[in-house]
Amino acid sequence: MSQVQAPALPEHQTSAPHPEHDEPGARAPVREAWPPRPGSSGAWPPVQHAPGRRSPVQSVPGPGAPGRSSPRDGLGRAAPWPAPAVFGRRILVVGADAGDGLSNQLRRHGHTCTGAAHGGAALQAYGSADLVLLDLELPDLDGLEVCRAIRSVSRVPLIIVTSRESEIDCVLGLQAGADDYVTRPFGIRELMARIEAVMRRVQWQPAAAAGPAQEILRHGRLCIDVGSREVSVDGAPVTLTRKEFDLLCLLAQHPDTVVSRRQLLQQVWGDSWSRRTVDTHVSSVRGKLGDPGWIVTVRGVGFRLGTV
């Protein structure tokens, strides 16, 4: 059988001219030149595509990206899209880094990134994120206030990424509820390591922390459905505000423990309110439950859940 010989090409040319690109200076599609087969001086014959198969020049939209071309192999054929990273996170980048710079670096490490240039947008988007990277310098809100607002209603991991390098700024950021504090300039490897360290702590806690989020807490005639955030006494529903529910739920999760005012402030309000705030909410919860004995005051220490 005679061998099929490909036409010889000049040394500087790796592909044959294309009939559709015969204008001077036109750029022809490039196809890699394959080496000769072992023991033969001839070149590989052209690939014969089966009927119905996509042409090498056709564009194949990638998953989740309409109109985006699929990656190609050496023959111009559509190659399979790479599998997503096993440890990819959904990361919300808030502030100046919401652009393509930091987000692109995170995507190269397998994460999915969403940007929010303003604090208001961050407060609307954090609920669908696995982790938040928050800049303190925001055009509409103070970054610390955004941190406190998120932490008051969510335990989503949050890392502050900022140019504020002073110790007091770091302390304020951590007290506002941040899980870590990173100052610029920083390397992407350092940031990735910090992200994984924070996520390890979060993943280690679900057996003790996230699990009870689906349970029903019962204490005598008091019933608290943590998942639906509903409270009832003797089957009668009790309407509580968000903070009142968080306060009562915290006490119910530690029924035999006295919880200090300081701990209540940190876990319910993000340590951003006064001692009087706790007393006011405790009084309100007692009234709504119908008996002051549901929350017992331990003078000089804090509060514990009572039995009525």
C-alpha positions in Angstrom: 0.0 0.0 0.0 1.4 3.4 -0.9 1.9 5.9 1.8 0.1 9.2 1.8 2.7 12.0 1.5 1.8 15.4 2.9 3.1 18.4 0.9 6.4 19.7 2.2 6.2 23.0 4.0 8.8 25.8 4.3 10.9 25.5 7.5 9.3 28.6 9.0 5.7 27.4 8.4 3.9 24.8 10.5 0.6 24.7 8.6 -0.5 24.8 5.0 -2.2 27.9 3.6 -6.0 28.0 4.0 -8.0 28.8 1.0 -10.2 31.2 3.0 -7.2 33.2 4.1 -5.4 34.1 0.9 -5.2 37.9 1.5 -1.8 39.3 2.3 -1.2 39.3 6.0 -4.2 37.2 6.8 -3.8 34.8 9.7 -4.4 31.2 8.9 -5.6 28.7 11.5 -2.6 26.8 12.9 -2.5 23.1 13.2 0.4 21.5 14.9 2.8 19.5 12.7 3.0 15.9 13.8 6.4 14.1 13.7 6.9 11.2 11.2 5.9 7.7 12.3 8.8 5.6 13.5 10.5 3.8 10.7 8.8 6.0 8.0 9.8 9.1 6.3 6.2 10.1 5.6 4.0 12.4 7.6 0.8 11.4 9.4 -2.2 11.3 7.0 -4.9 13.9 7.6 -7.5 12.9 10.2 -10.8 11.6 8.7 -13.7 12.7 10.9 -16.7 10.3 11.1 -20.0 11.5 9.6 -21.9 13.7 12.0 -18.9 14.5 14.1 -18.1 18.2 14.8 -15.6 19.8 12.5 -12.3 20.9 14.1 -13.2 24.5 13.4 -16.6 24.5 15.1 -17.0 26.1 18.4 -18.4 24.0 21.3 -19.8 26.0 24.2 -18.3 25.2 27.5 -20.4 24.3 30.5 -21.9 27.4 32.2 -20.5 29.7 29.5 -22.8 30.2 26.5 -20.9 30.8 23.3 -17.5 30.0 24.9 -15.3 27.8 22.8 -14.3 24.4 24.0 -10.6 23.7 24.6 -8.9 21.9 21.7 -6.4 19.1 21.4 -3.4 19.0 19.0 -5.6 18.2 16.0 -8.1 21.0 16.7 -10.7 18.6 18.0 -12.9 19.4 20.9 -11.3 18.2 24.1 -13.2 17.5 27.3 -13.5 20.3 29.8 -11.4 19.8 32.9 -13.2 18.5 36.0 -13.8 21.2 38.7 -11.4 21.2 41.6 -12.4 18.9 44.4 -11.9 21.5 47.1 -13.3 24.5 45.1 -15.2 27.0 47.2 -17.7 29.7 46.4 -15.9 32.8 47.5 -17.5 36.3 47.7 -14.8 39.0 47.2 -15.9 42.3 48.6 -14.2 45.7 47.9 -11.5 46.8 45.5 -10.4 43.2 44.9 -13.8 42.4 43.5 -12.4 43.0 40.0 -10.5 40.4 37.9 -7.1 40.5 39.7 -7.6 38.5 42.9 -10.7 36.8 41.6 -8.7 35.4 38.6 -6.0 34.0 40.9 -8.6 32.3 43.0 -10.3 30.8 40.0 -6.9 29.4 38.9 -6.9 27.5 42.2 -10.3 26.0 41.4 -12.6 28.4 43.3 -15.7 30.1 42.0 -15.7 33.8 42.7 -18.4 36.5 42.9 -17.5 40.2 43.3 -19.2 42.9 45.3 -17.7 46.3 45.1 -20.0 47.8 47.7 -21.0 46.8 51.3 -24.7 46.9 50.5 -24.2 44.3 47.7 -22.1 42.1 50.0 -25.0 42.0 52.6 -27.2 40.7 49.8 -24.8 38.1 48.5 -23.0 36.5 51.4 -25.8 33.9 52.0 -24.7 31.9 48.9 -21.0 32.0 49.7 -18.8 29.4 51.4 -16.3 32.1 52.4 -16.1 35.9 52.3 -13.0 38.0 51.6 -13.8 41.5 52.9 -11.9 44.7 52.3 -12.4 47.3 55.1 -12.2 50.3 52.6 -15.7 50.3 51.0 -17.3 53.2 49.1 -20.7 53.1 50.9 -20.2 51.4 54.3 -17.5 50.8 56.8 -16.0 47.3 56.4 -16.2 46.6 60.2 -19.9 47.4 60.1 -20.4 45.0 57.2 -18.5 42.3 59.1 -20.6 42.8 62.2 -23.8 42.7 60.2 -22.9 39.4 58.5 -21.6 37.9 61.7 -24.8 38.8 63.6 -26.9 36.5 61.4 -24.5 34.1 59.9 -21.5 31.9 60.7 -20.1 32.0 57.2 -16.2 32.1 57.3 -15.0 35.6 56.8 -11.4 36.8 56.2 -10.6 40.5 56.2 -8.2 41.5 53.4 -7.0 45.1 53.9 -4.2 47.7 53.8 -4.7 48.6 57.4 -1.7 47.3 59.2 -2.0 48.6 62.7 -2.5 46.3 65.6 -5.7 48.1 66.7 -7.3 47.6 63.3 -6.5 43.9 63.4 -8.0 43.6 66.9 -11.1 45.5 65.9 -11.5 43.3 62.8 -11.3 40.1 64.8 -13.6 41.4 67.5 -16.1 42.3 64.8 -16.3 38.6 63.9 -13.6 38.0 61.3 -12.0 34.6 61.3 -8.7 35.9 60.1 -7.0 39.2 59.2 -4.6 39.5 56.2 -2.8 42.7 55.3 -1.5 43.8 51.9 0.8 43.0 50.3 0.3 39.3 50.5 1.2 36.3 48.4 -1.6 34.2 46.8 0.0 31.1 48.5 -0.3 32.7 51.9 -3.9 33.6 51.2 -4.8 30.1 50.0 -3.2 28.6 53.1 -5.2 30.9 55.3 -8.4 30.1 53.4 -7.8 26.4 53.9 -7.0 26.8 57.6 -10.2 28.7 58.2 -12.2 26.1 56.2 -10.6 23.2 58.2 -11.8 24.8 61.4 -15.3 25.2 60.0 -15.5 21.6 58.6 -14.2 20.2 61.9 -17.1 21.8 63.8 -20.2 20.6 62.0 -20.6 17.5 64.3 -20.9 19.8 67.3 -22.1 23.1 65.8 -23.8 22.7 62.4 -25.6 19.5 63.4 -27.9 21.1 66.0 -29.0 23.6 63.3 -31.5 20.9 62.2 -32.6 19.7 65.6 -35.5 20.7 67.9 -34.5 21.9 71.4 -36.9 20.9 74.1 -36.8 22.2 77.6 -39.8 21.3 79.7 -42.8 23.0 78.0 -40.5 25.1 75.8 -39.9 23.9 72.2 -37.4 25.6 69.9 -37.1 24.5 66.2 -33.7 25.8 65.3 -34.1 25.1 61.5 -37.3 27.0 61.1 -36.6 29.4 63.9 -39.9 28.8 65.6 -40.6 28.8 69.3 -43.6 27.5 71.2 -44.7 27.0 74.8 -47.2 24.1 75.3 -47.7 24.1 71.6 -48.7 27.8 71.4 -46.4 29.7 69.0 -44.3 32.6 70.4 -43.2 35.3 68.1 -39.6 36.5 68.7 -37.4 39.0 66.9 -34.2 37.7 65.3 -32.0 38.8 68.2 -34.5 37.5 70.8 -34.5 34.1 69.1 -30.7 34.0 68.9 -30.4 34.8 72.6 -33.0 32.2 73.7 -31.4 29.6 71.4 -28.0 30.2 72.8 -29.3 29.7 76.3 -31.2 26.5 75.3 -28.1 25.0 73.7 -26.4 25.3 77.1 -29.3 24.5 79.5 -27.1 23.7 82.5 -24.6 26.5 82.0 -24.6 30.1 83.0 -23.9 32.2 79.9 -22.2 35.5 80.7 -23.3 38.9 79.3 -20.0 39.2 77.5 -20.5 35.9 75.7 -24.1 36.9 74.8 -22.8 40.2 73.3 -20.1 38.4 71.3 -22.2 35.6 69.9 -25.5 37.4 69.4 -24.6 41.0 68.7 -21.0 40.7 67.6 -19.7 42.6 70.7 -20.9 45.9 69.2 -23.6 46.8 71.7 -23.9 47.7 75.4 -24.6 45.6 78.4 -28.0 47.2 78.7 -28.9 45.7 75.3 -28.7 42.2 76.8 -30.9 43.1 79.8 -33.6 44.7 77.5 -33.8 41.7 75.2 -33.9 39.2 78.2 -36.8 41.2 79.7 -38.6 41.1 76.3 -38.1 37.3 75.9 -39.4 36.7 79.4 -42.5 38.6 78.7 -43.2 36.8 75.4 -42.7 33.4 77.0 -45.2 34.3 79.6 -43.1 33.8 82.7 -39.9 35.4 84.0 -38.7 32.1 85.3 -37.8 30.9 81.8 -34.6 33.0 82.0 -32.8 33.1 85.4 -30.4 35.9 86.2 -27.2 34.9 88.0 -26.0 38.1 89.6 -22.6 39.2 88.6 -22.2 36.4 86.1 -25.0 36.2 83.4 -28.1 34.1 82.6 -29.2 30.5 82.3 -32.3 28.8 81.0 -34.9 28.1 83.8 -37.7 25.6 84.1 -41.3 26.7 84.5 
